Amino acid sequence: MINEQTISILDQNLVPNVSPTFWVRDVPVYGDAILAPMDGYSDWPFRSVCRGLGSAMSYSEFVKVEKILSRSKQPAKKFYYEGGERPVTFQIYGDDPDLIL
């Protein structure tokens, strides 16, 4: 569990003397350029390039919950990211709200 003290230590080690631009719950985001979610484009290579060009946060492509529950290998490709890309937001959608919960 990450608490405020842990975040403070991480902030000091990763980005000394810089405050987050904003927070998403307990996740600090450094910068205000956010990569918009784009289905069919927001794959790992594209997100990595955008991160290198200044994106402070990225969104994955859309992943249908039924594909995840079917244990298809397709969602794993869309969920792939590397540590330096954090924070990353994953987009999950579906036709049945009960499956998303």
N, C-alpha and C positions, 0 to 999 in steps of 0.2 A: 504494500500500500504506500502510495506516495503522499507525503504530508508537506506542509508548507516549508518546514525546515529542510527536507530532502530537496525540494525544488530550489530553494535558495542556494544550497550547496551545488546543485547541478548548474544553475545559472552562473555562479561564480566560476566554475570550472570550464564551462563551454563558451560563455560569452562574458568575459570580465568587464565590469563597469558599464554594462548596457542593460537597460530595463526593457522588459517585453513591451511591444507596441500594444498588445491586448492579450487577453486570456480566453481560452475556450475551456470552460470549467476550470480544471487545475493544470491545464497545459499552456505553457507560455508560447506566444508566437512573436517572433522577432522580425518585424517588417510589416508593411501594409500591402504588398503585392501578393495577391492570392490567385493561384491558377484555378480558373473556372472549370467546373465539371463538363467534360465533353465526351459523350459516348462515342466510341470508335476512335478516339484520339488520345484520351488521358491514360495511355498505357505506361508501363514503367520507363521505357527509353525516353518518351516524350516528357514525362514528369521530371526525369533526371536532368534533361537539358534545361527545362524551365527553372528548376531549382538552381542550377549553375548560373543562370541568367538573372537570379534575384527573387524568384518566387519564395515566399515565406511559408506557404502552406499549399498542399495539393489535395485534389479529390481524385479518387479512382473512377474508372468507368462504371456504369450501372451494372449491377449483378442481380439477377433475378433469384429470389429466395428459393424457388422451386429447384433451380439448378444446384444451389448449395446443398439442399436437403437430399437431392438425388445422388450426391457424392460424385458428381461430374468433375472432371479435372479442369474444365474450362474456368470456373471461378478462381482456382488457385493462381492461374496466370494473371488474372485481373487484380488479385489481391497482393501480388508480389511487390515488395519494396525493399530498399536498403536503408540501413539505420540513418545515414546522413540525409535522407529525404524527409525525415520526421519534422513536423507533424503531417500525417497523411490521414485523410478522411475517406472512409469506404462507403459507397452508396449502394444500399440494398433496397430493392423494390419487389413488389409482388401483387397478385390479384386478391389474395386471401390475407386479410389483416391478422388473423390468428396464427398464421405461419411465421409472420415477422416478429411477433412477440416472443 
